[in-house]
């Protein structure tokens, strides 16, 4: 299907890596994390026993190998910022829509975060399943609730429904055309915020994190509906921006893609941020019809849970088997590659250099 | 702190003048008194410096060239005990410290109101009761509204239903709608004790 003919949903699927839906709850009898003390962590072990009675879980708190990718892949708490009493529990729950993986993070002593992360975009179903899951805990733990303000949390921005929806969106087109300030303003009007300030450098790989601002004034269904509506409009704008790059700014796009492919072919040392940007160029070229994607799912865009970008993390690079194209490295790099993540990354990116320009795009280039 | 000249307005600036004994004194005065003294200075050649009023000579170099008779009469006409400028007046009230600002504090977690405003974090669920009025203003800014419109938790839904039924029952009794009241009473009993209701219906069926 031509990029121009994509529906809004298909466009959103093209640019959205993943979405994390979070429900925040606090147990009523204890202070919030900002005022809690170590002594208040004592009942946690008993609570874990009660939780196990509700539904069996995997306790991944002490799995350090998983901890490093938990934040990157599922949007969970960074291992370095964890409270001493932090617990990470994984549940596999049968829902109407199938088996879902839910995460329960116990922060401090009384703060529960229930979340689900997926590359699928049926937010309504995911939110409904997550609410059912959280309600099971409500039968055991009395969550702090107020008739006027709803579910009570330490942060006023989360009070109410306690719902936070975060999406990782690839916005290379809008970034290239310098439309980011307009994006931030439009998002704010629609009750969506970005983890980006207009005067800052765009994030690595042009992956922006968007989230809902309001959690109090509307029920969860309305929050989800408004958020999704904004994302669909954003997706359309992004695809239009990419088409504009491919048709009106051919020279710029050709130059960018050529640089990216040449770097992937010849670079010996590639830092993580630069690798993310090279991937971004590749994905942009593929989505606007300038590049033919290589036939390797390890380099596809949204192959579920962001495993492509995950491959660029140091922990994943260490697990690479003998990397291909090792012979293309000069001797000095062959000696160092096992210790240098940037070299490993450069080797991993070699495959991208096999991408070819499409005939349609080349004909536009030759007309210049 | 009140102005040391008029004792009515709050003190906003400092005046420096030299006493007869040649000692520099400080007076904490309001703007109107400071302006009056400066005007008096211009008329009578008395150097009166206000610290934050105008760039005058440093206080150290201010000496009255002479005290005009009117001022001397004004200042000296009073006994030293009554003269607010000179001497220690035992009846003169001690300068009071600024009124202590009483901050609200949550009795459960101890967090104070200013801490909440600075950090935008609350300490516990009870803080929402203690700082309810202040939070309404905060929520209006942050979230555009001050009340929750979502689904209450299940354990609270039953409570809402009970309260609603009791209210309707009371209204039906007042309006002498006894058939309606009877239905509401049955619903109320079913909600309050569902197991007893089931047992009763089973007995009825068996009979």
Interface residues (C-beta under 8 A of the other chain):
Chain A: X26 X28 X30 X31 X32 X34 X35 X135 X138 X142 X143 X144 X145 X146 X147 X148 X149 X150 X151 X152 X153 X154 X155 X156 X157 X159 X160 X161 X213 X214 X215 X216 X217 X218 X219 X220
Chain B: X108 X109 X110 X111 X119 X120 X121 X122 X123 X124 X125 X128 X132 X135 X138 X139 X142 X143 X144 X145 X146 X147 X148 X149 X150 X151 X152 X153 X154 X155 X156
